[in-house]
Amino acid sequence: MIIDLKSVFTGKNPSLQLDYLLDLSDFEYAGQFPLKKPVALSGEISNKASLVRLLAQVEFVFESPCDRCGKETVTKHTISVDKALATSIEGEDSDTILLVPDMKLDLDDFIYTETVVNLPMKHLCKSDCKGVCSKCGKDLNEGKCDCPEKEIDPRLAVLAQLLDN
């Protein structure tokens, strides 16, 4: 969806309310499709003292297996966006300025970029997830496994028998 911001930039319309859903269910991330529900954007574009500003919240639900134990988990993420909108930038690019050279904002592209940049690097079912045993595969969140804590190198097993005597 492309929003024409000419009336906001010229001051004819001092503000524009935003409430938009974008379906990103076909977005693939690490072999998964974690954004099963639409990404929601709500906020406002306003012109105050000739500064056009976008204040919004982007919310999405991330559904993916836990990176440690493999349980399917669902987490809700909220991104606060505060950007100044400009038709041109002199000098270096800035993360706080969103360039809209033709006074039109591609909302789909903006939401996609904000969502992808803010995806979790590590997705855990809980912050203290213990994962699974590397030997037997038991979920360590449910209790200890029966594997020996100290693994003896098979090349040194004969020496370990000497210690037993």
Residue pairs with C-beta under 8 A, 6 or more apart in sequence:
1 20
1 106
1 107
1 108
2 104
2 105
2 106
2 107
3 16
3 18
3 45
3 104
3 105
3 107
4 103
4 104
5 16
5 45
5 52
5 85
5 100
5 103
5 104
5 105
6 103
7 13
7 16
8 14
8 15
8 16
8 45
8 46
8 47
8 52
9 47
9 52
9 85
9 87
9 103
11 47
11 50
14 46
14 47
14 48
15 44
15 45
15 46
15 47
16 44
16 45
16 46
17 43
17 44
18 41
18 42
18 43
18 44
18 45
18 56
18 107
19 41
19 42
20 40
20 41
20 42
20 107
20 111
21 38
21 39
21 40
21 41
22 38
22 39
22 41
22 107
22 108
22 111
22 112
23 38
23 39
24 35
24 38
24 39
24 60
24 111
24 112
24 115
25 33
25 35
25 36
25 37
25 38
26 33
27 33
27 34
27 35
27 112
27 116
29 35
29 64
29 119
30 64
32 64
32 65
34 62
34 63
34 64
34 119
35 60
35 61
35 62
35 63
35 115
36 61
36 63
37 60
37 61
39 58
39 59
39 60
39 111
39 115
40 58
40 59
40 60
41 56
41 57
41 58
41 59
41 107
41 111
42 56
42 57
42 59
43 54
43 55
43 56
43 57
43 81
44 54
44 55
44 56
45 52
45 53
45 54
45 85
45 105
46 52
46 53
46 55
47 53
51 84
52 84
52 85
52 86
53 82
53 83
53 84
53 85
54 81
54 82
54 83
54 84
54 85
54 98
54 105
55 81
55 82
56 80
56 81
57 78
57 79
57 80
57 81
58 78
58 79
58 81
58 111
58 114
58 115
58 118
59 76
59 77
59 78
59 79
60 76
60 77
60 115
61 74
61 75
61 76
61 77
62 74
62 75
62 76
62 77
62 119
62 120
62 123
63 72
63 73
63 74
64 72
64 73
64 123
65 71
65 72
65 73
65 123
66 72
66 73
66 123
66 124
66 125
66 129
67 122
67 123
67 124
68 124
68 125
68 129
68 130
68 131
68 132
69 125
69 129
69 130
69 131
69 132
69 139
69 140
69 141
70 132
71 125
71 139
73 123
73 124
73 125
75 120
75 123
77 118
77 120
79 114
79 115
79 118
81 114
82 96
83 96
83 97
83 98
84 96
84 97
84 98
85 97
85 98
85 100
85 105
86 97
86 98
86 99
86 100
87 99
87 100
87 101
87 102
87 103
88 99
88 101
89 97
89 99
93 99
98 105
98 110
125 141
126 141
129 141
130 140
130 141
131 140
131 141
132 138
132 139
132 140
133 140
133 145
133 147
135 145
135 147
135 151
136 145
136 146
136 147
138 145
152 160
